[in-house]
């Protein structure tokens, strides 16, 4: 049996996409699938771990491991920005577990659904999309957009009379 209290759950007609921007995320789950062309694909679920109103929400992206040159460039870029060593010589065996809990800044854009869906006001319904190079490596000290906050230091000045 499941017990719920619907009084504590706000009404919502739809799941709104995230605002366009860059979010600090951690790889939460990876599902191995195949594309229609039978190429291996990782369906990556990123959890937003940055404090704020979007903390705990998810961003999804797919990595396709095909012989297509653009696909190769993208998976090398994404895996490198997730912290994998993409400079090793020879063929490497990759497993989804290798990227679990890896942190990165993930950029999302808003794009309309391809099927022409409309919202309640008749406007194109939007969804999130991670662009080709929509990942930035997390170094532990950086901030959204790559803008470093200026450090403020308290100065200890013994020459002050008070």
C-alpha positions in Angstrom: 0.0 0.0 0.0 1.1 3.5 -0.8 0.1 6.6 1.3 0.1 10.0 -0.2 -1.2 13.5 0.8 -2.3 15.3 -2.3 -2.8 18.5 -0.3 1.0 18.9 -0.1 1.5 18.4 -3.9 1.1 21.5 -6.1 -1.0 21.2 -9.2 0.9 21.2 -12.5 -0.3 20.7 -16.0 3.1 20.3 -17.7 6.8 19.9 -16.9 8.5 23.1 -17.8 12.0 22.9 -19.4 15.0 24.4 -17.6 15.9 28.0 -18.6 18.7 28.1 -21.1 22.0 28.3 -19.3 24.9 26.3 -17.8 24.3 24.0 -14.8 26.7 22.1 -12.6 25.8 18.5 -12.9 26.8 15.0 -11.9 26.2 11.9 -14.0 23.4 10.2 -12.2 22.6 7.3 -14.5 23.6 5.9 -17.9 21.4 3.6 -19.9 23.0 1.6 -22.7 20.8 1.4 -25.8 21.1 1.2 -29.6 20.1 3.7 -32.2 17.8 2.8 -35.1 21.0 2.2 -37.1 22.1 -0.3 -34.4 25.0 2.0 -33.2 25.7 1.8 -29.4 24.3 4.8 -27.5 24.5 6.0 -23.9 21.5 7.8 -22.6 23.0 10.0 -19.9 21.0 11.5 -17.1 22.7 14.4 -15.3 21.5 15.6 -12.0 21.8 19.3 -11.2 23.9 19.6 -8.0 24.3 23.4 -8.1 22.5 25.2 -5.3 19.4 27.1 -6.4 15.8 26.6 -7.6 16.8 23.9 -10.1 18.8 21.8 -7.7 17.9 18.1 -8.1 16.4 18.5 -11.6 17.7 16.5 -14.5 19.3 17.1 -17.9 19.4 14.2 -20.5 21.7 13.8 -23.3 22.7 10.9 -25.7 26.2 9.9 -26.8 26.2 7.9 -30.0 29.2 5.7 -30.7 29.1 5.4 -34.5 31.7 5.6 -37.2 30.4 9.0 -38.2 33.2 11.6 -37.8 31.0 14.1 -36.0 29.8 11.5 -33.6 33.4 10.5 -32.8 34.4 14.1 -32.2 31.5 14.6 -29.9 32.0 11.6 -27.8 35.7 12.3 -27.4 34.9 15.9 -26.4 32.1 15.0 -23.9 34.0 12.1 -22.3 37.1 14.3 -22.0 35.2 17.0 -20.4 33.7 14.5 -18.0 37.3 13.7 -17.0 38.1 10.6 -18.9 41.6 10.4 -20.4 40.9 10.6 -24.1 44.6 10.8 -24.9 45.5 7.1 -24.4 46.9 5.3 -27.4 45.0 2.5 -29.1 41.5 1.2 -28.7 39.9 1.7 -25.3 37.0 -0.3 -23.8 34.4 2.0 -22.3 31.8 1.2 -19.7 29.0 3.5 -18.4 30.3 3.1 -14.9 33.4 5.0 -15.9 31.4 8.3 -15.9 29.1 7.8 -13.0 29.2 10.6 -10.5 31.5 12.6 -12.8 30.8 16.4 -12.5 30.8 18.9 -15.4 29.1 22.1 -16.4 26.3 21.2 -18.9 24.8 23.8 -21.1 21.2 23.6 -22.2 19.4 25.5 -24.9 15.6 25.8 -25.5 14.4 24.5 -28.9 10.9 23.7 -30.2 9.7 20.2 -30.5 10.2 18.8 -34.0 6.6 17.6 -34.3 5.2 21.2 -34.0 3.6 20.8 -30.5 2.0 24.0 -29.1 1.6 25.2 -25.5 -1.8 26.3 -24.1 -1.3 29.8 -25.6 -0.6 28.4 -29.1 3.1 29.1 -29.0 5.7 26.4 -30.0 6.3 24.1 -27.1 9.9 24.2 -26.1 12.3 21.5 -24.7 15.9 21.4 -23.5 18.7 20.5 -25.8 22.4 20.0 -25.0 24.5 21.4 -27.9 27.4 19.6 -29.6 30.0 21.1 -27.3 27.7 21.7 -24.3 30.0 20.4 -21.7 32.7 22.2 -19.7 35.1 20.4 -17.4 34.5 21.1 -13.7 37.7 21.9 -11.8 36.1 22.3 -8.4 36.4 26.1 -8.1 34.7 27.5 -11.2 31.4 29.2 -11.6 28.7 29.1 -14.3 29.7 30.5 -17.7 33.4 30.2 -16.8 33.3 33.6 -15.0 35.6 33.4 -12.1 34.4 35.3 -9.0 37.0 37.8 -7.8 38.4 36.6 -4.5 38.2 39.1 -1.7 40.8 39.1 1.0 40.7 40.8 4.3 43.8 42.8 4.7 45.5 42.9 8.1 46.9 46.4 8.3 48.6 47.0 11.6 49.1 50.7 10.7 45.5 51.5 11.3 45.0 53.3 14.6 41.7 51.5 15.4 
